Amino acid sequence: MFLSNWLIIQSYLWGYLRVGLIVEWIGLRLGRWAYGRMPLIPGLQIGVVPVAQMAVLPLVIFRVAAQWLRRKHVLPGARRHNASAVFRFAMPTINRFLGRQPMSKTALRLIGAFGAILALFAVALAVTLLTLNEIAAMESKVAEIDQAKHAGHHAAALVREQYIHQAHIIINWNLLHLDHYEEVAREAREQTGRLQQIALTSEERARADEVVRLAALNDETFRTDVVPAIQRDDRSIAKDLNDQLEAHVDVVVRENEELNAMLERRSVSVLERTQALRDQALVVIIVCCFGLAIVAALGLGFLLTRSILRPLVELRKGVLNIAQGDLSTRIRMTGRDEFSELASHFNQMAIDLAQHQNNLVRSQKLASIGQIAAGVAHEINNPLGVILGYVKLMLKEPTIIKSNELRIIEDEAHQCQRIVQGLLELARPLRLEMTRVDLAEIARDAIERLKESGSLGELVIDQPAPYVCAVTYGDETKLRQVVFNIIVNAAEAMPSGGRLSIEIAADHNEARLFVKDSGAGIPPDVLAHIFDPFFTTKPKGTGLGLITSQAIVDAHGGTIDIQSEPGRGTCVSLRIPVSSQMQGMVGGNPSAILKTRCTSQICEGSQGGSQNE
């Protein structure tokens, strides 16, 4: 009880006032219930309150450990979930010490569940052992009472035998058998003294003391009165002395019978309590063990259903949806266990599959376009060449046909040639001439060229500073084509003026270019087809610029992404990975790739772009 009370005090001191009060209240209630319902089971009376109070011990231990680790700046400053924080800190250290792989969270959860069940059974076993110990103690008391009764009978028999020897000596009126009497008297003194030691209650001790006193008085009377009378040969008092000695023995026998009756009643009471204790112990064992087993089975089943089976069902549904072609399926699962990690990987797999499917569809479209282009380009180019030849001849004689109509014919023929050229470029495999490329320098050069040609008009330009660079490894000519196309589209999205922002960023993994305009933005239905072949919203567009740019970026292993929202402008992000060869060129130093890292993300807050070829 001292340990349990100390734990309660510690729980109060460590801030667990409410927990300590609740545990104390529960322990006292259980103790009273156990005392009222099963008063013969001290195992419950003694064990319930300390066991309930011992529940505070893990809280105190984890609280102390968590506070010490936080003072050492090992754990974060959050004050909640001390146990989980300590376990998260301790388990990697334990695994490293044991030289094994980290134990899975699901395994830890199952171990904790079975450990709790074993702890409950251990408590039930402790109560059972205490009860069995009490039963053994009661059986020992019964044995002691039986020994006391036997000692009482033996003492009474020895006192009677002592009187028989006294009577024999008085009848014979000689002391020839005095030595034999001395031996019997000594045994009677020893046995009555043992009876005095066995007596437990005050009433029993009073009876035993009376037996000892009368036995001693009987012996003393014989020695002080009878023996001298025989030695004097005074027979006149023989009868009185014999009656006196016999009266002593009668009182001893009567007192011994009363003492034996008391012992018998106590023996019967203890036997009844022992039997009742056996019956109650049997009930407690059956109820605790079987009831605890049922509760544990239900709790473990609920835990398995909630922690294991339910995630498996969700994963199964997700797999079936993926198998049916629904790549938009996502599994939402909270927690940090293996199932949550598996769900995260599953969601990423669905995203990758959708992306690969889109890439496959786009590749099939490009392959179809290439097949068509390869088959008809030659046939279309020949009549276009003839048309352009005759147009040039007619332009030398403008009197025949108006020159404006001839210019229209010429422009449309050139447009047809551009379409055919674009188809041929899509049909041919891309051949990249890899070299060191600086996306920032390409962007600055494209801005200068467009300014010189007047294509940027009155736009406000935010371009990378001269000291900013984002070096990668790629085909400079084709990347210039991509960057030029993106910037031209952004400028054309703002015919009435606006702001064109270009930002550069890079690290060990990739170089990034962000182009944002303040145009009208792209409607969602248009944005969904922005990379489709021949899709364009511009009068003189071919619908092949962005798809060609995407093919070039894909060939470099990069990505091009457009985010837009009507009325909020457009942001195009271009990401080109830094190859292992490029990392070797710069020595793996990010400062060699990007001298001044860009901190702002200009695409954040916008949902798309208004560029269309």
Contacts in CASP RR format, 6 or more apart in sequence:
PFRMAT RR
TARGET T0000
AUTHOR 0000-0000-0000
METHOD contacts of the structure
MODEL  1
MFLSNWLIIQSYLWGYLRVGLIVEWIGLRLGRWAYGRMPLIPGLQIGVVP
VAQMAVLPLVIFRVAAQWLRRKHVLPGARRHNASAVFRFAMPTINRFLGR
QPMSKTALRLIGAFGAILALFAVALAVTLLTLNEIAAMESKVAEIDQAKH
AGHHAAALVREQYIHQAHIIINWNLLHLDHYEEVAREAREQTGRLQQIAL
TSEERARADEVVRLAALNDETFRTDVVPAIQRDDRSIAKDLNDQLEAHVD
VVVRENEELNAMLERRSVSVLERTQALRDQALVVIIVCCFGLAIVAALGL
GFLLTRSILRPLVELRKGVLNIAQGDLSTRIRMTGRDEFSELASHFNQMA
IDLAQHQNNLVRSQKLASIGQIAAGVAHEINNPLGVILGYVKLMLKEPTI
IKSNELRIIEDEAHQCQRIVQGLLELARPLRLEMTRVDLAEIARDAIERL
KESGSLGELVIDQPAPYVCAVTYGDETKLRQVVFNIIVNAAEAMPSGGRL
SIEIAADHNEARLFVKDSGAGIPPDVLAHIFDPFFTTKPKGTGLGLITSQ
AIVDAHGGTIDIQSEPGRGTCVSLRIPVSSQMQGMVGGNPSAILKTRCTS
QICEGSQGGSQNE
1 49 0 8 1.000
1 50 0 8 1.000
3 50 0 8 1.000
4 49 0 8 1.000
4 50 0 8 1.000
4 53 0 8 1.000
4 54 0 8 1.000
5 53 0 8 1.000
7 53 0 8 1.000
7 54 0 8 1.000
7 56 0 8 1.000
7 57 0 8 1.000
7 60 0 8 1.000
8 20 0 8 1.000
8 23 0 8 1.000
8 24 0 8 1.000
8 53 0 8 1.000
8 56 0 8 1.000
10 56 0 8 1.000
10 60 0 8 1.000
11 17 0 8 1.000
11 19 0 8 1.000
11 20 0 8 1.000
11 23 0 8 1.000
11 56 0 8 1.000
11 59 0 8 1.000
11 60 0 8 1.000
12 20 0 8 1.000
14 59 0 8 1.000
14 60 0 8 1.000
14 63 0 8 1.000
14 64 0 8 1.000
15 63 0 8 1.000
16 56 0 8 1.000
16 59 0 8 1.000
16 60 0 8 1.000
16 63 0 8 1.000
19 56 0 8 1.000
19 59 0 8 1.000
20 56 0 8 1.000
23 52 0 8 1.000
23 53 0 8 1.000
23 55 0 8 1.000
23 56 0 8 1.000
24 53 0 8 1.000
26 52 0 8 1.000
27 48 0 8 1.000
27 49 0 8 1.000
27 52 0 8 1.000
27 53 0 8 1.000
28 49 0 8 1.000
30 44 0 8 1.000
30 48 0 8 1.000
30 49 0 8 1.000
30 52 0 8 1.000
31 44 0 8 1.000
31 45 0 8 1.000
31 48 0 8 1.000
31 49 0 8 1.000
34 41 0 8 1.000
34 44 0 8 1.000
34 45 0 8 1.000
34 48 0 8 1.000
35 44 0 8 1.000
35 45 0 8 1.000
38 44 0 8 1.000
38 280 0 8 1.000
38 284 0 8 1.000
39 45 0 8 1.000
40 134 0 8 1.000
40 273 0 8 1.000
40 276 0 8 1.000
40 277 0 8 1.000
40 280 0 8 1.000
41 127 0 8 1.000
41 130 0 8 1.000
41 131 0 8 1.000
41 134 0 8 1.000
41 277 0 8 1.000
41 280 0 8 1.000
41 281 0 8 1.000
41 284 0 8 1.000
42 130 0 8 1.000
42 131 0 8 1.000
42 134 0 8 1.000
43 127 0 8 1.000
43 130 0 8 1.000
43 131 0 8 1.000
43 134 0 8 1.000
44 127 0 8 1.000
44 131 0 8 1.000
44 284 0 8 1.000
46 130 0 8 1.000
47 126 0 8 1.000
47 127 0 8 1.000
47 130 0 8 1.000
48 127 0 8 1.000
51 123 0 8 1.000
51 126 0 8 1.000
58 83 0 8 1.000
59 82 0 8 1.000
62 82 0 8 1.000
62 83 0 8 1.000
62 86 0 8 1.000
63 82 0 8 1.000
65 82 0 8 1.000
65 86 0 8 1.000
66 75 0 8 1.000
66 82 0 8 1.000
66 85 0 8 1.000
66 86 0 8 1.000
69 75 0 8 1.000
69 85 0 8 1.000
69 86 0 8 1.000
69 89 0 8 1.000
70 76 0 8 1.000
70 77 0 8 1.000
74 89 0 8 1.000
75 85 0 8 1.000
75 86 0 8 1.000
75 89 0 8 1.000
76 85 0 8 1.000
78 85 0 8 1.000
87 108 0 8 1.000
91 102 0 8 1.000
91 103 0 8 1.000
91 108 0 8 1.000
92 102 0 8 1.000
95 101 0 8 1.000
95 102 0 8 1.000
95 103 0 8 1.000
104 337 0 8 1.000
104 338 0 8 1.000
105 336 0 8 1.000
105 337 0 8 1.000
105 338 0 8 1.000
106 307 0 8 1.000
106 308 0 8 1.000
106 337 0 8 1.000
106 338 0 8 1.000
106 339 0 8 1.000
109 303 0 8 1.000
109 307 0 8 1.000
109 337 0 8 1.000
113 299 0 8 1.000
113 300 0 8 1.000
113 303 0 8 1.000
114 300 0 8 1.000
117 292 0 8 1.000
117 296 0 8 1.000
117 300 0 8 1.000
120 292 0 8 1.000
120 296 0 8 1.000
121 289 0 8 1.000
121 292 0 8 1.000
124 285 0 8 1.000
124 288 0 8 1.000
124 289 0 8 1.000
124 292 0 8 1.000
127 284 0 8 1.000
127 288 0 8 1.000
128 281 0 8 1.000
128 284 0 8 1.000
128 285 0 8 1.000
128 288 0 8 1.000
131 277 0 8 1.000
131 280 0 8 1.000
131 281 0 8 1.000
131 284 0 8 1.000
132 281 0 8 1.000
134 277 0 8 1.000
135 274 0 8 1.000
135 277 0 8 1.000
135 278 0 8 1.000
135 281 0 8 1.000
138 270 0 8 1.000
138 273 0 8 1.000
138 274 0 8 1.000
138 277 0 8 1.000
139 274 0 8 1.000
141 270 0 8 1.000
142 267 0 8 1.000
142 270 0 8 1.000
142 271 0 8 1.000
142 274 0 8 1.000
144 198 0 8 1.000
145 263 0 8 1.000
145 266 0 8 1.000
145 267 0 8 1.000
145 270 0 8 1.000
146 267 0 8 1.000
147 198 0 8 1.000
148 195 0 8 1.000
148 198 0 8 1.000
148 199 0 8 1.000
148 263 0 8 1.000
149 260 0 8 1.000
149 263 0 8 1.000
149 264 0 8 1.000
149 267 0 8 1.000
151 191 0 8 1.000
151 194 0 8 1.000
151 195 0 8 1.000
151 198 0 8 1.000
152 191 0 8 1.000
152 195 0 8 1.000
152 211 0 8 1.000
152 256 0 8 1.000
152 259 0 8 1.000
152 260 0 8 1.000
153 256 0 8 1.000
153 260 0 8 1.000
154 191 0 8 1.000
155 188 0 8 1.000
155 191 0 8 1.000
155 192 0 8 1.000
155 193 0 8 1.000
155 194 0 8 1.000
155 195 0 8 1.000
155 211 0 8 1.000
155 215 0 8 1.000
155 256 0 8 1.000
156 211 0 8 1.000
156 252 0 8 1.000
156 253 0 8 1.000
156 256 0 8 1.000
156 257 0 8 1.000
158 184 0 8 1.000
158 187 0 8 1.000
158 188 0 8 1.000
158 191 0 8 1.000
158 192 0 8 1.000
159 188 0 8 1.000
159 192 0 8 1.000
159 211 0 8 1.000
159 214 0 8 1.000
159 215 0 8 1.000
159 218 0 8 1.000
159 249 0 8 1.000
159 252 0 8 1.000
159 253 0 8 1.000
159 256 0 8 1.000
160 249 0 8 1.000
160 253 0 8 1.000
161 184 0 8 1.000
161 188 0 8 1.000
162 181 0 8 1.000
162 184 0 8 1.000
162 185 0 8 1.000
162 188 0 8 1.000
162 215 0 8 1.000
162 218 0 8 1.000
162 219 0 8 1.000
162 249 0 8 1.000
163 218 0 8 1.000
163 245 0 8 1.000
163 246 0 8 1.000
163 248 0 8 1.000
163 249 0 8 1.000
165 177 0 8 1.000
165 180 0 8 1.000
165 181 0 8 1.000
165 184 0 8 1.000
166 181 0 8 1.000
166 218 0 8 1.000
166 222 0 8 1.000
166 226 0 8 1.000
166 242 0 8 1.000
166 245 0 8 1.000
167 242 0 8 1.000
167 245 0 8 1.000
167 246 0 8 1.000
168 177 0 8 1.000
169 175 0 8 1.000
169 177 0 8 1.000
169 178 0 8 1.000
169 181 0 8 1.000
169 226 0 8 1.000
169 230 0 8 1.000
170 226 0 8 1.000
170 230 0 8 1.000
170 238 0 8 1.000
170 241 0 8 1.000
170 242 0 8 1.000
173 230 0 8 1.000
173 233 0 8 1.000
173 235 0 8 1.000
173 238 0 8 1.000
174 230 0 8 1.000
175 227 0 8 1.000
175 230 0 8 1.000
175 231 0 8 1.000
178 227 0 8 1.000
181 222 0 8 1.000
185 219 0 8 1.000
188 215 0 8 1.000
188 219 0 8 1.000
189 215 0 8 1.000
189 216 0 8 1.000
189 219 0 8 1.000
192 208 0 8 1.000
192 211 0 8 1.000
192 212 0 8 1.000
192 215 0 8 1.000
192 216 0 8 1.000
193 208 0 8 1.000
193 212 0 8 1.000
195 208 0 8 1.000
195 211 0 8 1.000
195 212 0 8 1.000
195 259 0 8 1.000
196 205 0 8 1.000
196 208 0 8 1.000
196 209 0 8 1.000
196 211 0 8 1.000
196 212 0 8 1.000
198 208 0 8 1.000
199 205 0 8 1.000
199 207 0 8 1.000
199 208 0 8 1.000
199 259 0 8 1.000
200 266 0 8 1.000
201 262 0 8 1.000
201 266 0 8 1.000
203 262 0 8 1.000
204 259 0 8 1.000
204 262 0 8 1.000
204 263 0 8 1.000
207 255 0 8 1.000
207 256 0 8 1.000
207 258 0 8 1.000
207 259 0 8 1.000
207 262 0 8 1.000
208 259 0 8 1.000
210 251 0 8 1.000
210 255 0 8 1.000
211 252 0 8 1.000
211 255 0 8 1.000
211 256 0 8 1.000
211 259 0 8 1.000
214 248 0 8 1.000
214 251 0 8 1.000
214 252 0 8 1.000
214 255 0 8 1.000
215 248 0 8 1.000
215 252 0 8 1.000
217 248 0 8 1.000
218 245 0 8 1.000
218 248 0 8 1.000
218 249 0 8 1.000
218 252 0 8 1.000
221 241 0 8 1.000
221 244 0 8 1.000
221 245 0 8 1.000
221 248 0 8 1.000
222 241 0 8 1.000
222 245 0 8 1.000
225 237 0 8 1.000
225 241 0 8 1.000
225 244 0 8 1.000
226 241 0 8 1.000
226 245 0 8 1.000
229 235 0 8 1.000
229 237 0 8 1.000
229 238 0 8 1.000
229 241 0 8 1.000
307 337 0 8 1.000
307 339 0 8 1.000
308 339 0 8 1.000
311 333 0 8 1.000
311 339 0 8 1.000
311 340 0 8 1.000
311 342 0 8 1.000
311 343 0 8 1.000
312 339 0 8 1.000
314 331 0 8 1.000
314 333 0 8 1.000
314 343 0 8 1.000
315 331 0 8 1.000
315 339 0 8 1.000
315 342 0 8 1.000
315 343 0 8 1.000
315 346 0 8 1.000
317 331 0 8 1.000
318 329 0 8 1.000
318 331 0 8 1.000
318 346 0 8 1.000
319 346 0 8 1.000
321 329 0 8 1.000
322 329 0 8 1.000
322 350 0 8 1.000
322 353 0 8 1.000
327 350 0 8 1.000
327 353 0 8 1.000
327 354 0 8 1.000
327 357 0 8 1.000
328 350 0 8 1.000
328 354 0 8 1.000
329 350 0 8 1.000
330 347 0 8 1.000
330 350 0 8 1.000
331 343 0 8 1.000
331 346 0 8 1.000
331 347 0 8 1.000
332 343 0 8 1.000
333 339 0 8 1.000
333 340 0 8 1.000
333 343 0 8 1.000
334 340 0 8 1.000
359 554 0 8 1.000
362 531 0 8 1.000
362 547 0 8 1.000
362 550 0 8 1.000
365 532 0 8 1.000
365 533 0 8 1.000
366 426 0 8 1.000
366 533 0 8 1.000
366 547 0 8 1.000
366 551 0 8 1.000
369 423 0 8 1.000
369 426 0 8 1.000
369 427 0 8 1.000
369 533 0 8 1.000
370 423 0 8 1.000
370 426 0 8 1.000
370 427 0 8 1.000
371 427 0 8 1.000
372 423 0 8 1.000
373 420 0 8 1.000
373 422 0 8 1.000
373 423 0 8 1.000
373 424 0 8 1.000
373 426 0 8 1.000
373 427 0 8 1.000
374 424 0 8 1.000
374 427 0 8 1.000
377 420 0 8 1.000
377 423 0 8 1.000
377 424 0 8 1.000
377 427 0 8 1.000
380 416 0 8 1.000
380 420 0 8 1.000
381 417 0 8 1.000
381 420 0 8 1.000
384 413 0 8 1.000
384 416 0 8 1.000
384 417 0 8 1.000
384 420 0 8 1.000
385 413 0 8 1.000
387 409 0 8 1.000
387 413 0 8 1.000
388 410 0 8 1.000
388 413 0 8 1.000
388 414 0 8 1.000
391 406 0 8 1.000
391 409 0 8 1.000
391 410 0 8 1.000
391 413 0 8 1.000
394 400 0 8 1.000
394 401 0 8 1.000
394 406 0 8 1.000
395 403 0 8 1.000
395 406 0 8 1.000
395 410 0 8 1.000
398 406 0 8 1.000
415 540 0 8 1.000
415 542 0 8 1.000
418 542 0 8 1.000
419 542 0 8 1.000
419 544 0 8 1.000
422 542 0 8 1.000
422 544 0 8 1.000
422 548 0 8 1.000
423 544 0 8 1.000
425 548 0 8 1.000
426 533 0 8 1.000
426 544 0 8 1.000
426 547 0 8 1.000
426 548 0 8 1.000
426 551 0 8 1.000
430 478 0 8 1.000
430 551 0 8 1.000
430 552 0 8 1.000
430 555 0 8 1.000
432 474 0 8 1.000
432 475 0 8 1.000
432 478 0 8 1.000
432 555 0 8 1.000
432 556 0 8 1.000
433 475 0 8 1.000
433 476 0 8 1.000
433 477 0 8 1.000
434 473 0 8 1.000
434 474 0 8 1.000
434 475 0 8 1.000
434 579 0 8 1.000
434 581 0 8 1.000
435 473 0 8 1.000
435 474 0 8 1.000
435 475 0 8 1.000
435 476 0 8 1.000
436 471 0 8 1.000
436 473 0 8 1.000
436 582 0 8 1.000
436 585 0 8 1.000
437 471 0 8 1.000
437 472 0 8 1.000
437 473 0 8 1.000
437 474 0 8 1.000
437 475 0 8 1.000
437 476 0 8 1.000
437 479 0 8 1.000
437 576 0 8 1.000
438 469 0 8 1.000
438 470 0 8 1.000
438 471 0 8 1.000
438 472 0 8 1.000
439 470 0 8 1.000
439 471 0 8 1.000
439 472 0 8 1.000
439 479 0 8 1.000
439 483 0 8 1.000
439 504 0 8 1.000
439 506 0 8 1.000
439 511 0 8 1.000
439 512 0 8 1.000
439 513 0 8 1.000
439 574 0 8 1.000
439 576 0 8 1.000
440 464 0 8 1.000
440 468 0 8 1.000
440 469 0 8 1.000
440 470 0 8 1.000
440 504 0 8 1.000
440 513 0 8 1.000
441 469 0 8 1.000
442 476 0 8 1.000
442 479 0 8 1.000
442 480 0 8 1.000
442 483 0 8 1.000
443 463 0 8 1.000
443 464 0 8 1.000
443 483 0 8 1.000
443 487 0 8 1.000
443 502 0 8 1.000
443 504 0 8 1.000
443 513 0 8 1.000
443 515 0 8 1.000
444 463 0 8 1.000
444 464 0 8 1.000
444 466 0 8 1.000
445 480 0 8 1.000
446 480 0 8 1.000
446 483 0 8 1.000
446 484 0 8 1.000
446 487 0 8 1.000
447 456 0 8 1.000
447 461 0 8 1.000
447 463 0 8 1.000
447 487 0 8 1.000
447 502 0 8 1.000
449 484 0 8 1.000
450 456 0 8 1.000
450 484 0 8 1.000
450 487 0 8 1.000
450 488 0 8 1.000
450 491 0 8 1.000
451 461 0 8 1.000
455 488 0 8 1.000
455 491 0 8 1.000
456 491 0 8 1.000
456 500 0 8 1.000
457 491 0 8 1.000
457 497 0 8 1.000
458 497 0 8 1.000
458 498 0 8 1.000
459 491 0 8 1.000
459 494 0 8 1.000
459 497 0 8 1.000
459 498 0 8 1.000
459 499 0 8 1.000
459 500 0 8 1.000
460 498 0 8 1.000
460 499 0 8 1.000
460 500 0 8 1.000
461 500 0 8 1.000
461 502 0 8 1.000
462 499 0 8 1.000
462 500 0 8 1.000
462 501 0 8 1.000
462 502 0 8 1.000
462 503 0 8 1.000
463 502 0 8 1.000
464 502 0 8 1.000
464 503 0 8 1.000
464 504 0 8 1.000
465 596 0 8 1.000
467 595 0 8 1.000
467 596 0 8 1.000
468 504 0 8 1.000
468 594 0 8 1.000
468 595 0 8 1.000
468 596 0 8 1.000
468 598 0 8 1.000
469 504 0 8 1.000
469 506 0 8 1.000
469 593 0 8 1.000
469 594 0 8 1.000
469 595 0 8 1.000
470 504 0 8 1.000
470 505 0 8 1.000
470 506 0 8 1.000
470 511 0 8 1.000
470 512 0 8 1.000
470 513 0 8 1.000
470 593 0 8 1.000
470 594 0 8 1.000
471 506 0 8 1.000
471 511 0 8 1.000
471 578 0 8 1.000
471 582 0 8 1.000
471 586 0 8 1.000
471 592 0 8 1.000
471 593 0 8 1.000
471 594 0 8 1.000
472 506 0 8 1.000
472 510 0 8 1.000
472 511 0 8 1.000
472 576 0 8 1.000
472 577 0 8 1.000
472 578 0 8 1.000
472 579 0 8 1.000
472 582 0 8 1.000
472 593 0 8 1.000
473 578 0 8 1.000
473 579 0 8 1.000
473 581 0 8 1.000
473 582 0 8 1.000
473 585 0 8 1.000
474 556 0 8 1.000
474 576 0 8 1.000
474 579 0 8 1.000
475 552 0 8 1.000
475 555 0 8 1.000
475 556 0 8 1.000
478 552 0 8 1.000
478 555 0 8 1.000
479 552 0 8 1.000
479 556 0 8 1.000
479 576 0 8 1.000
481 548 0 8 1.000
481 549 0 8 1.000
481 552 0 8 1.000
482 549 0 8 1.000
482 552 0 8 1.000
482 553 0 8 1.000
482 560 0 8 1.000
482 574 0 8 1.000
483 513 0 8 1.000
483 574 0 8 1.000
485 545 0 8 1.000
485 546 0 8 1.000
485 548 0 8 1.000
485 549 0 8 1.000
485 613 0 8 1.000
486 513 0 8 1.000
486 515 0 8 1.000
486 549 0 8 1.000
486 572 0 8 1.000
486 574 0 8 1.000
486 611 0 8 1.000
487 500 0 8 1.000
487 502 0 8 1.000
487 515 0 8 1.000
489 546 0 8 1.000
489 572 0 8 1.000
489 611 0 8 1.000
489 612 0 8 1.000
489 613 0 8 1.000
490 500 0 8 1.000
490 515 0 8 1.000
490 516 0 8 1.000
490 517 0 8 1.000
490 570 0 8 1.000
490 572 0 8 1.000
490 610 0 8 1.000
490 611 0 8 1.000
491 500 0 8 1.000
491 517 0 8 1.000
492 538 0 8 1.000
492 611 0 8 1.000
493 517 0 8 1.000
493 519 0 8 1.000
493 520 0 8 1.000
493 521 0 8 1.000
493 569 0 8 1.000
493 570 0 8 1.000
493 609 0 8 1.000
493 610 0 8 1.000
493 611 0 8 1.000
493 612 0 8 1.000
494 500 0 8 1.000
494 517 0 8 1.000
494 518 0 8 1.000
494 519 0 8 1.000
498 517 0 8 1.000
498 518 0 8 1.000
498 519 0 8 1.000
499 517 0 8 1.000
499 518 0 8 1.000
500 515 0 8 1.000
500 516 0 8 1.000
500 517 0 8 1.000
500 518 0 8 1.000
501 514 0 8 1.000
501 515 0 8 1.000
501 516 0 8 1.000
501 517 0 8 1.000
501 602 0 8 1.000
502 513 0 8 1.000
502 514 0 8 1.000
502 515 0 8 1.000
502 516 0 8 1.000
503 513 0 8 1.000
503 514 0 8 1.000
503 516 0 8 1.000
503 598 0 8 1.000
503 600 0 8 1.000
503 602 0 8 1.000
504 511 0 8 1.000
504 512 0 8 1.000
504 513 0 8 1.000
504 514 0 8 1.000
504 594 0 8 1.000
504 598 0 8 1.000
505 511 0 8 1.000
505 512 0 8 1.000
505 514 0 8 1.000
505 594 0 8 1.000
505 597 0 8 1.000
505 598 0 8 1.000
506 512 0 8 1.000
506 578 0 8 1.000
506 590 0 8 1.000
506 593 0 8 1.000
506 594 0 8 1.000
506 597 0 8 1.000
507 590 0 8 1.000
507 593 0 8 1.000
507 594 0 8 1.000
507 597 0 8 1.000
508 578 0 8 1.000
508 583 0 8 1.000
508 588 0 8 1.000
508 590 0 8 1.000
508 593 0 8 1.000
509 577 0 8 1.000
509 578 0 8 1.000
510 558 0 8 1.000
510 575 0 8 1.000
510 576 0 8 1.000
510 577 0 8 1.000
510 578 0 8 1.000
511 575 0 8 1.000
511 576 0 8 1.000
511 578 0 8 1.000
511 593 0 8 1.000
511 594 0 8 1.000
512 573 0 8 1.000
512 574 0 8 1.000
512 575 0 8 1.000
512 576 0 8 1.000
513 573 0 8 1.000
513 574 0 8 1.000
513 575 0 8 1.000
514 571 0 8 1.000
514 572 0 8 1.000
514 573 0 8 1.000
514 574 0 8 1.000
514 601 0 8 1.000
514 602 0 8 1.000
514 603 0 8 1.000
515 571 0 8 1.000
515 572 0 8 1.000
515 574 0 8 1.000
516 569 0 8 1.000
516 570 0 8 1.000
516 571 0 8 1.000
516 572 0 8 1.000
516 602 0 8 1.000
516 603 0 8 1.000
516 606 0 8 1.000
517 569 0 8 1.000
517 570 0 8 1.000
517 609 0 8 1.000
517 610 0 8 1.000
517 611 0 8 1.000
518 569 0 8 1.000
519 567 0 8 1.000
519 569 0 8 1.000
519 570 0 8 1.000
519 610 0 8 1.000
520 566 0 8 1.000
520 567 0 8 1.000
520 569 0 8 1.000
520 610 0 8 1.000
521 564 0 8 1.000
521 565 0 8 1.000
521 566 0 8 1.000
521 567 0 8 1.000
521 568 0 8 1.000
521 569 0 8 1.000
521 570 0 8 1.000
521 608 0 8 1.000
521 609 0 8 1.000
521 610 0 8 1.000
522 530 0 8 1.000
522 562 0 8 1.000
522 564 0 8 1.000
522 566 0 8 1.000
522 570 0 8 1.000
522 608 0 8 1.000
522 609 0 8 1.000
522 610 0 8 1.000
522 611 0 8 1.000
522 612 0 8 1.000
523 566 0 8 1.000
526 537 0 8 1.000
526 612 0 8 1.000
527 562 0 8 1.000
527 564 0 8 1.000
527 608 0 8 1.000
527 609 0 8 1.000
529 535 0 8 1.000
530 546 0 8 1.000
530 562 0 8 1.000
530 612 0 8 1.000
531 546 0 8 1.000
531 547 0 8 1.000
531 550 0 8 1.000
532 547 0 8 1.000
533 543 0 8 1.000
533 544 0 8 1.000
533 547 0 8 1.000
534 542 0 8 1.000
534 543 0 8 1.000
534 544 0 8 1.000
535 543 0 8 1.000
535 612 0 8 1.000
536 542 0 8 1.000
536 543 0 8 1.000
536 612 0 8 1.000
536 613 0 8 1.000
537 612 0 8 1.000
538 612 0 8 1.000
538 613 0 8 1.000
541 612 0 8 1.000
541 613 0 8 1.000
542 613 0 8 1.000
543 612 0 8 1.000
543 613 0 8 1.000
544 613 0 8 1.000
545 613 0 8 1.000
546 611 0 8 1.000
546 612 0 8 1.000
546 613 0 8 1.000
549 560 0 8 1.000
550 560 0 8 1.000
553 559 0 8 1.000
553 560 0 8 1.000
553 574 0 8 1.000
553 576 0 8 1.000
556 576 0 8 1.000
556 577 0 8 1.000
557 576 0 8 1.000
557 577 0 8 1.000
558 575 0 8 1.000
558 576 0 8 1.000
558 577 0 8 1.000
559 573 0 8 1.000
559 574 0 8 1.000
559 575 0 8 1.000
560 572 0 8 1.000
560 573 0 8 1.000
560 574 0 8 1.000
560 575 0 8 1.000
561 572 0 8 1.000
561 573 0 8 1.000
561 575 0 8 1.000
562 570 0 8 1.000
562 571 0 8 1.000
562 572 0 8 1.000
562 573 0 8 1.000
562 608 0 8 1.000
562 609 0 8 1.000
562 611 0 8 1.000
563 570 0 8 1.000
563 571 0 8 1.000
563 573 0 8 1.000
563 603 0 8 1.000
563 606 0 8 1.000
563 607 0 8 1.000
563 608 0 8 1.000
563 609 0 8 1.000
564 570 0 8 1.000
564 571 0 8 1.000
564 606 0 8 1.000
564 607 0 8 1.000
564 608 0 8 1.000
564 609 0 8 1.000
564 610 0 8 1.000
565 606 0 8 1.000
565 607 0 8 1.000
565 608 0 8 1.000
568 605 0 8 1.000
568 606 0 8 1.000
568 607 0 8 1.000
569 606 0 8 1.000
569 608 0 8 1.000
569 609 0 8 1.000
569 610 0 8 1.000
570 606 0 8 1.000
570 608 0 8 1.000
570 609 0 8 1.000
570 610 0 8 1.000
570 611 0 8 1.000
571 602 0 8 1.000
571 603 0 8 1.000
571 606 0 8 1.000
571 608 0 8 1.000
571 609 0 8 1.000
572 609 0 8 1.000
572 611 0 8 1.000
573 603 0 8 1.000
578 593 0 8 1.000
586 592 0 8 1.000
586 593 0 8 1.000
590 597 0 8 1.000
END
